[in-house]
């Protein structure tokens, strides 16, 4: 492969940075920007022994991006692969849930220098490296290809701005993209963009986020919660941001005139928001409870601070408002709620999941709202008509199922690796 002067310059400069890397990591850890106890991982030193057998290294930029990789990890586990997740920031919470393969490990990705990446790869010796979205670490890519480790870009996506930016540096990006054995994108647009950046063997496989399945419920907890709620009408404001929290409270205050025993469950996007929402509800004269669902009757406003608690309410409510769609924008993934049989109400700003929201609205499994008035009106319609609510929830569940399958298509695309022995891997100079 023809050498890239820009890539050579990057590797030379990053090798120089590696000389002060330990000091940088130490001070970042002291300032709370790195996990102090695990800071050596950022220098390529392993925090765990390599497991025996085949190992797939899956890299994501952060814990947020890594969350959607669970379906792929599960399928790799069924083939007998151990999986190592590497992230630049944070530990994916889903690695702790019961669905993750027991052989799944986590390490913080090293700083992108030749010496740190060499140390990292020499210890872990992965049989394949899958890089999620566009989390490109040039030295990881170069050092992996030098060792003949197959490289796959999975769940690959770019924003229009990112594509325009990367295209300005095609002399740098192109040689990196050509080192990937295959590039598996979310959409046709992504496939076109990655091909223009130099990726070869580009395939559209869909989005891994749509393969997510709901976390299993603790049945005794679910039974106790159902007994406490009884026949009360209930809805969930899921993953709401400041601004949406107030909209949910105002909608509740209007709905309670028609449904005096209404239970409104608010799941803030961050557990830290619970206290602020409690204060706002109290100022409006509303009875509110925060995270106590074990005994006694639930107040009219219940704040569920974790997604695990939200999953219990999904199974009871039948309708949710998906947050991050009226404030902040982008939307949140509606798949888990829809698969559990919830009708999905949402605002107009859902561009991050535009295709599935459009499909939900088209078949009647979702509906767009614009403010507290329209939210209250839609909820009143559904809570007063159980037949309509069930039909809408059923349409949402059926639609969510049709968007799955990306993890299976990824596995078929990398079958050439999963069925061969590591010694047959092709080296790229």
URQUINOR-V216254 format. One record per pair of residues at least 12 apart in sequence whose ideal C-beta (glycine too) atoms are under 10 Angstrom apart, sorted by the first residue. I is the first residue (numbers start at 0). J is the second residue. Records with the same first field share a line. If there is no record, write none. Layout:
I = J / J
//
This chain:
0 = 144 / 174 / 177 / 178 / 427 / 428
1 = 173 / 174 / 177
2 = 174 / 428
3 = 137 / 141 / 170 / 171 / 172 / 173 / 174 / 175 / 177
4 = 170 / 171 / 174
5 = 137 / 168 / 169 / 170 / 171 / 172 / 173 / 174
6 = 137 / 138 / 140 / 141 / 170 / 171 / 172 / 173 / 174 / 175
7 = 141 / 174
8 = 171
9 = 111 / 113 / 137 / 138 / 141 / 171 / 175
10 = 111 / 112 / 113 / 137 / 138 / 141 / 142
11 = 113
12 = 112
13 = 110 / 111 / 112 / 113 / 114 / 115 / 116 / 136 / 137 / 138
14 = 112 / 113 / 114 / 115 / 138
15 = 112
16 = 110 / 111 / 112 / 115
17 = 42 / 43 / 109 / 110 / 111 / 112 / 113 / 114 / 115 / 116 / 138
18 = 112 / 114
20 = 41 / 42 / 43 / 109 / 110 / 112 / 114 / 115
21 = 38 / 39 / 41 / 42 / 110 / 115
23 = 41 / 42 / 110
24 = 38 / 39 / 40 / 41 / 42 / 107 / 109 / 110 / 115
25 = 38 / 39 / 41 / 42
27 = 41 / 110
28 = 41
32 = 88
33 = 88 / 107
34 = 46 / 88 / 89 / 90 / 107
37 = 90 / 105 / 106 / 107
38 = 107
39 = 107 / 109
40 = 85 / 105 / 106 / 107 / 108 / 109 / 115 / 119
41 = 87 / 106 / 107 / 108 / 109 / 110 / 115 / 119
42 = 107 / 109 / 110 / 112 / 114 / 115 / 118 / 119
43 = 106 / 108 / 109 / 110 / 112 / 114 / 115 / 116 / 117 / 118 / 119 / 120 / 121 / 122 / 123
44 = 106 / 109 / 115 / 118 / 119 / 122
45 = 83 / 104 / 106 / 118 / 119 / 121 / 122 / 123
46 = 104 / 105 / 106 / 107
47 = 83 / 104 / 105 / 106 / 122 / 123
48 = 104 / 122 / 123
49 = 81 / 83 / 104 / 122 / 123 / 124 / 125
50 = 80 / 81 / 82 / 83 / 102 / 103 / 104 / 123
51 = 81 / 102
52 = 79 / 80 / 81 / 102 / 126
53 = 75 / 78 / 79 / 80 / 81 / 82 / 102 / 125 / 126 / 127 / 416 / 417 / 420 / 421
54 = 75 / 80 / 81 / 82 / 83 / 102 / 104 / 123 / 124 / 125 / 126 / 127 / 128 / 421
55 = 71 / 72 / 75 / 76 / 78 / 80 / 81 / 82 / 83 / 84 / 103 / 125 / 126 / 127 / 128 / 129 / 149 / 151 / 413 / 416 / 417
56 = 81 / 82 / 83 / 84 / 85 / 104 / 106 / 108 / 119 / 120 / 123 / 124 / 125 / 126 / 127 / 128 / 129 / 130 / 139 / 143 / 148 / 150
57 = 71 / 72 / 75 / 82 / 83 / 84 / 85 / 86 / 103 / 125 / 127 / 128 / 129 / 130 / 131 / 151 / 153
58 = 83 / 84 / 85 / 86 / 87 / 106 / 108 / 125 / 128 / 129 / 130 / 131 / 132 / 134 / 135 / 136 / 139 / 153
59 = 84 / 85 / 86 / 87 / 88 / 89 / 91 / 108 / 129 / 130 / 131 / 132 / 134 / 153 / 154
60 = 86 / 87 / 88 / 89 / 108 / 130 / 131 / 132 / 133 / 134 / 135 / 136
61 = 86 / 87 / 88 / 89 / 91 / 131 / 134
62 = 84 / 86 / 87 / 88 / 89 / 90 / 91 / 92 / 93 / 94 / 105
63 = 86 / 88 / 89 / 91
64 = 86 / 87 / 88 / 89 / 91 / 131 / 132 / 133 / 134 / 154 / 207 / 208
65 = 84 / 85 / 86 / 87 / 88 / 89 / 90 / 91 / 92 / 93 / 94 / 105 / 131 / 134
66 = 89 / 91 / 92 / 93 / 94 / 207 / 208 / 211 / 332
67 = 91 / 93 / 131 / 132 / 154 / 206 / 207 / 208 / 209 / 210 / 211 / 332 / 334 / 405 / 406
68 = 82 / 84 / 91 / 93 / 94 / 99 / 103 / 129 / 131 / 132 / 153 / 154 / 207 / 208 / 210 / 211 / 406
69 = 84 / 91 / 93 / 94 / 96 / 98 / 99 / 100 / 103 / 207 / 208 / 210 / 211 / 212 / 214 / 406
70 = 98 / 207 / 208 / 209 / 210 / 211 / 212 / 403 / 404 / 405 / 406 / 407 / 409
71 = 129 / 131 / 153 / 154 / 207 / 210 / 405 / 406 / 407 / 409 / 410 / 413
72 = 84 / 91 / 93 / 94 / 98 / 99 / 100 / 102 / 103 / 129 / 406
73 = 98 / 99 / 100 / 103 / 210 / 212 / 406
74 = 100 / 210 / 406 / 407 / 409 / 410 / 417
75 = 100 / 102 / 103 / 127 / 129 / 406 / 409 / 410 / 413 / 417
76 = 98 / 99 / 100 / 101 / 102 / 103
77 = 100 / 410
78 = 410 / 413 / 414 / 417 / 418
79 = 102 / 417
80 = 100 / 102 / 103 / 125 / 126 / 127 / 416 / 417
81 = 100 / 101 / 102 / 103 / 104 / 123 / 125 / 126
82 = 94 / 99 / 100 / 102 / 103 / 104 / 105 / 125 / 129
83 = 102 / 103 / 104 / 105 / 106 / 123 / 125 / 128
84 = 99 / 103 / 104 / 105 / 106 / 107 / 108 / 131
85 = 104 / 105 / 106 / 107 / 108 / 109 / 119 / 123 / 125 / 128 / 130 / 134 / 136 / 139
86 = 105 / 106 / 107 / 108 / 131 / 134
87 = 107 / 108 / 109 / 110 / 111 / 134 / 136
88 = 107 / 108
89 = 105 / 107
90 = 105 / 106 / 107
91 = 103 / 105
92 = 305 / 306 / 307
93 = 211 / 214 / 306
96 = 214 / 215 / 307
97 = 214 / 215
98 = 211 / 212 / 213 / 214 / 215
104 = 123
106 = 119 / 122 / 123
107 = 119
108 = 134 / 136 / 139
109 = 136 / 138 / 139
110 = 136 / 138
111 = 135 / 136 / 137 / 138 / 139 / 140 / 141 / 142
112 = 136 / 138
113 = 137 / 138 / 139 / 141 / 142 / 145
114 = 138 / 142
115 = 138 / 139 / 142
116 = 136 / 137 / 138 / 139 / 140 / 141 / 142 / 143
117 = 138 / 142 / 145 / 146
118 = 142
119 = 138 / 139 / 142
120 = 138 / 139 / 142 / 143 / 145 / 146 / 148
121 = 142 / 146
123 = 148
124 = 146 / 148 / 421
125 = 143 / 146 / 148 / 149 / 421
126 = 148 / 149 / 416 / 417 / 419 / 420 / 421 / 424
127 = 143 / 148 / 149 / 150 / 151 / 180 / 413 / 416 / 417 / 421 / 424
128 = 140 / 142 / 143 / 144 / 146 / 148 / 149 / 150 / 151 / 152 / 179 / 180
129 = 149 / 150 / 151 / 152 / 153 / 154 / 183 / 409 / 413 / 416
130 = 143 / 150 / 151 / 152 / 153 / 154 / 155 / 179 / 182
131 = 152 / 153 / 154 / 155 / 156 / 207
132 = 152 / 153 / 154 / 155 / 156 / 157 / 161 / 184 / 185 / 189 / 207
133 = 152 / 154 / 155 / 156 / 157 / 158 / 161 / 162 / 165 / 172 / 189 / 192 / 193 / 196
134 = 152 / 155
135 = 152 / 165 / 172 / 175 / 176 / 179
136 = 175
137 = 171 / 172 / 174 / 175 / 178
139 = 175
140 = 152 / 174 / 175 / 176 / 178 / 179 / 427
141 = 174 / 175 / 178 / 427
143 = 178 / 179 / 427
144 = 175 / 177 / 178 / 179 / 180 / 425 / 426 / 427 / 428
145 = 178 / 426 / 427 / 428
146 = 424 / 426 / 427
147 = 421 / 422 / 423 / 424 / 425 / 426 / 427 / 428
148 = 180 / 416 / 421 / 424 / 425 / 426 / 427
149 = 179 / 180 / 181 / 413 / 415 / 416 / 417 / 419 / 421 / 424 / 425 / 427
150 = 175 / 178 / 179 / 180 / 181 / 182 / 427
151 = 179 / 180 / 181 / 182 / 183 / 200 / 409 / 412 / 413 / 416
152 = 176 / 179 / 180 / 181 / 182 / 183 / 184 / 193 / 198 / 201
153 = 181 / 182 / 183 / 184 / 185 / 204 / 207 / 405 / 406 / 409 / 412 / 413
154 = 183 / 184 / 185 / 189 / 204 / 205 / 206 / 207 / 208 / 405 / 406 / 409
155 = 179 / 182 / 183 / 184 / 185 / 186 / 189 / 190 / 192 / 193 / 198 / 201 / 202 / 203 / 204
156 = 184 / 185 / 186 / 188 / 189 / 192 / 193 / 206 / 351
157 = 184 / 185 / 186 / 188 / 189 / 192 / 193 / 196
158 = 189 / 192 / 350 / 351
159 = 188 / 192
161 = 192
162 = 188 / 189 / 191 / 192 / 193 / 195 / 196
163 = 192
165 = 192 / 193 / 195 / 196 / 197
166 = 192 / 195 / 196
168 = 196
169 = 195 / 196 / 197
170 = 197
172 = 196 / 197 / 198
173 = 195 / 196 / 197 / 198
174 = 197
175 = 196 / 197 / 198
176 = 193 / 194 / 195 / 196 / 197 / 198 / 199 / 201
177 = 196 / 197 / 198 / 199 / 427
178 = 197 / 198 / 199 / 427
179 = 193 / 197 / 198 / 199 / 200 / 201 / 427
180 = 199 / 200 / 412 / 413 / 415 / 416 / 424 / 425 / 427
181 = 198 / 199 / 200 / 201 / 202 / 204 / 409 / 412 / 413 / 415 / 416
182 = 194 / 196 / 197 / 198 / 199 / 200 / 201 / 202 / 203 / 412
183 = 198 / 200 / 201 / 202 / 203 / 204 / 205 / 207 / 405 / 408 / 409 / 412 / 413
184 = 198 / 201 / 202 / 203 / 204 / 205 / 206
185 = 203 / 204 / 205 / 206 / 207 / 208 / 209 / 354 / 405
186 = 203 / 204 / 205 / 206 / 354
187 = 203
188 = 203
189 = 201 / 203 / 206
190 = 202 / 203 / 204
191 = 203
200 = 412
202 = 408 / 409 / 411 / 412
203 = 405 / 408
204 = 404 / 405 / 406 / 407 / 408 / 409 / 410 / 411 / 412
205 = 354 / 402 / 403 / 404 / 405 / 406 / 407 / 408 / 409
206 = 332 / 334 / 352 / 354 / 355 / 402 / 403 / 404 / 405
207 = 403 / 405 / 406 / 408 / 409
208 = 332 / 334 / 335 / 351 / 352 / 355 / 402 / 403 / 405
209 = 332 / 333 / 334 / 337 / 338 / 352 / 354 / 355 / 399 / 400 / 401 / 402 / 403 / 404 / 405 / 406
210 = 334 / 402 / 403 / 404 / 405 / 406 / 407 / 408 / 409
211 = 332 / 334 / 335 / 338 / 399 / 403 / 406
212 = 334 / 335 / 338 / 339 / 403
213 = 310 / 313 / 314 / 334 / 335 / 336 / 337 / 338 / 339
214 = 306 / 307 / 309 / 310 / 311 / 313 / 335 / 339
215 = 310
216 = 307 / 310 / 311 / 313 / 314 / 339
217 = 307 / 310 / 311
220 = 292 / 293 / 307 / 308 / 311
221 = 310 / 311 / 312 / 314 / 315
223 = 292 / 293 / 294 / 311
224 = 292 / 293 / 297 / 308 / 311 / 312 / 314 / 315
225 = 311 / 314 / 315
227 = 262 / 292 / 293 / 294 / 295 / 296 / 297
228 = 260 / 262 / 264 / 292 / 296 / 297 / 301 / 312 / 315 / 316
229 = 260 / 262 / 296 / 297
230 = 260
231 = 258 / 259 / 260 / 261 / 262 / 296 / 297 / 299 / 315
232 = 254 / 257 / 258 / 259 / 260 / 261 / 262 / 263 / 316 / 317 / 318 / 378 / 379 / 381 / 382 / 383 / 385 / 388
233 = 258 / 260 / 261 / 262 / 263 / 264 / 297 / 301 / 312 / 315 / 316 / 317 / 318 / 382
234 = 247 / 250 / 251 / 254 / 258 / 261 / 262 / 263 / 264 / 265 / 312 / 316 / 317 / 318 / 319 / 320 / 341 / 342 / 344 / 374 / 377 / 378 / 381 / 382 / 388
235 = 247 / 262 / 263 / 264 / 265 / 266 / 301 / 303 / 309 / 312 / 313 / 315 / 316 / 317 / 318 / 319 / 320 / 321 / 322 / 336 / 341
236 = 248 / 250 / 251 / 263 / 264 / 265 / 266 / 267 / 276 / 300 / 302 / 303 / 309 / 319 / 320 / 321 / 322 / 344 / 374
237 = 264 / 265 / 266 / 267 / 268 / 303 / 306 / 309 / 312 / 313 / 316 / 319 / 320 / 321 / 322 / 323 / 331 / 333 / 335 / 336 / 341 / 343 / 344 / 345
238 = 265 / 266 / 267 / 268 / 269 / 306 / 309 / 319 / 320 / 321 / 322 / 323 / 324 / 330 / 331 / 332 / 333 / 336
239 = 265 / 266 / 267 / 268 / 272 / 276 / 320 / 321 / 322 / 323 / 324 / 325 / 326 / 327 / 331
240 = 267 / 268 / 269 / 272 / 322 / 323 / 324 / 325 / 326 / 327 / 328 / 331
241 = 267 / 268 / 269 / 272 / 275 / 276 / 279 / 326 / 327
242 = 322 / 325 / 326 / 327
243 = 265 / 267 / 268 / 320 / 321 / 322 / 323 / 324 / 325 / 326 / 327 / 346 / 371 / 374
244 = 265 / 267 / 268 / 272 / 275 / 276 / 279 / 280 / 302 / 322 / 326
245 = 276 / 279 / 280 / 283 / 326 / 371
246 = 320 / 322 / 325 / 326 / 346 / 368 / 369 / 370 / 371 / 372 / 373 / 374 / 375
247 = 263 / 264 / 265 / 266 / 267 / 276 / 279 / 280 / 300 / 320 / 322 / 325 / 371 / 374 / 375
248 = 263 / 265 / 276 / 279 / 280 / 282 / 283 / 285 / 287 / 300 / 371
249 = 283 / 370 / 371 / 372 / 374 / 375
250 = 263 / 320 / 368 / 370 / 371 / 372 / 373 / 374 / 375 / 376 / 377 / 378 / 379
251 = 263 / 265 / 280 / 283 / 285 / 299 / 300 / 371 / 374 / 375 / 378
252 = 280 / 283 / 284 / 285 / 299 / 300 / 371 / 375
253 = 371 / 372 / 374 / 375 / 376 / 378 / 379
254 = 374 / 375 / 376 / 378 / 379 / 382
255 = 285 / 299 / 300 / 375
256 = 375 / 379
257 = 375 / 378 / 379 / 382 / 383
258 = 299 / 378 / 379 / 382 / 383
259 = 299
260 = 296 / 299
261 = 299 / 300 / 378 / 379 / 382
262 = 296 / 297 / 298 / 299 / 300 / 301 / 312 / 315 / 316
263 = 280 / 285 / 287 / 298 / 299 / 300 / 301 / 302 / 316 / 320 / 378
264 = 292 / 297 / 300 / 301 / 302 / 303 / 308 / 309 / 311 / 312 / 313 / 315 / 316 / 319
265 = 277 / 280 / 287 / 289 / 300 / 301 / 302 / 303 / 304 / 309 / 320 / 322
266 = 301 / 302 / 303 / 304 / 305 / 306 / 308 / 309 / 310 / 312 / 313 / 319 / 320 / 322
267 = 302 / 303 / 304 / 305 / 322
268 = 322 / 323 / 326 / 327 / 331
269 = 304
270 = 289 / 290 / 302 / 303 / 304 / 305 / 306
271 = 304
272 = 302 / 304
273 = 287 / 289 / 290 / 302 / 303 / 304 / 305
274 = 289 / 302 / 304
275 = 302
276 = 289 / 300 / 302 / 304
277 = 289 / 300 / 302
279 = 300
280 = 298 / 299 / 300 / 302
281 = 300
283 = 300
285 = 298 / 299 / 300
286 = 298 / 299 / 300 / 301
287 = 299 / 300 / 301 / 302
288 = 300 / 301 / 302 / 303
289 = 301 / 302 / 303 / 304
290 = 302 / 303 / 304 / 305 / 308
292 = 308 / 311 / 312
306 = 335
309 = 335 / 336
310 = 335 / 336 / 339
312 = 336 / 339 / 341
313 = 335 / 336 / 337 / 338 / 339 / 340 / 341
314 = 336 / 339 / 340 / 341
315 = 339 / 341
316 = 336 / 339 / 340 / 341 / 342 / 382 / 388 / 392
317 = 339 / 340 / 341 / 342 / 381 / 382 / 385 / 388 / 389 / 391 / 392 / 395
318 = 336 / 340 / 341 / 342 / 343 / 344 / 366 / 377 / 378 / 381 / 382 / 388 / 391 / 392 / 395
319 = 333 / 335 / 336 / 337 / 339 / 341 / 342 / 343 / 344 / 345 / 365 / 392 / 395
320 = 336 / 342 / 343 / 344 / 345 / 346 / 368 / 374 / 377 / 378
321 = 333 / 336 / 337 / 341 / 343 / 344 / 345 / 346 / 349 / 352 / 356 / 359 / 365
322 = 345 / 346
323 = 345 / 346 / 348 / 349 / 351 / 352
324 = 343 / 344 / 345 / 346 / 347 / 348 / 349 / 350 / 351 / 352 / 356 / 367 / 368
325 = 345 / 346 / 347 / 348 / 349 / 368 / 369 / 370 / 371 / 374
326 = 346 / 348
327 = 348
328 = 346 / 347 / 348 / 349 / 350 / 351
329 = 348 / 349 / 350 / 351 / 352 / 353
330 = 345 / 346 / 347 / 348 / 349 / 350 / 351 / 352 / 353 / 355 / 356
331 = 345 / 349 / 351 / 352
332 = 351 / 352 / 355 / 399
333 = 345 / 349 / 352 / 355 / 356 / 359 / 364 / 365 / 395 / 398 / 399
334 = 352 / 355 / 395 / 396 / 398 / 399 / 400 / 402 / 403
335 = 399
336 = 392 / 395 / 396 / 399
337 = 355 / 359 / 364 / 365 / 392 / 394 / 395 / 396 / 397 / 398 / 399 / 400 / 402
338 = 395 / 396 / 397 / 398 / 399 / 400 / 403
339 = 392 / 395 / 396 / 399
340 = 388 / 389 / 391 / 392 / 393 / 395 / 396 / 399
341 = 364 / 365 / 388 / 391 / 392 / 395 / 396 / 399
342 = 359 / 363 / 364 / 365 / 366 / 377 / 378 / 381 / 387 / 388 / 389 / 390 / 391 / 392 / 393 / 394 / 395 / 396
343 = 355 / 356 / 359 / 360 / 364 / 365 / 366 / 367 / 391 / 392 / 394 / 395 / 398 / 399
344 = 359 / 365 / 366 / 367 / 368 / 373 / 374 / 377 / 378 / 381 / 391
345 = 359 / 360 / 365 / 366 / 367 / 368 / 374
346 = 367 / 368 / 369 / 370 / 373 / 374
347 = 367 / 368 / 369
349 = 365 / 367
352 = 402
354 = 402
355 = 395 / 398 / 399 / 401 / 402
356 = 398
358 = 394 / 395 / 398 / 399 / 401 / 402
359 = 391 / 394 / 395 / 398 / 399 / 402
360 = 398
361 = 394 / 398
362 = 391 / 393 / 394 / 395 / 397 / 398 / 401
363 = 387 / 390 / 391 / 393 / 394 / 395 / 398
364 = 390 / 391 / 392 / 393 / 394 / 395 / 396 / 397 / 398 / 399
365 = 391 / 394 / 395 / 398
366 = 380 / 381 / 391
377 = 391
//
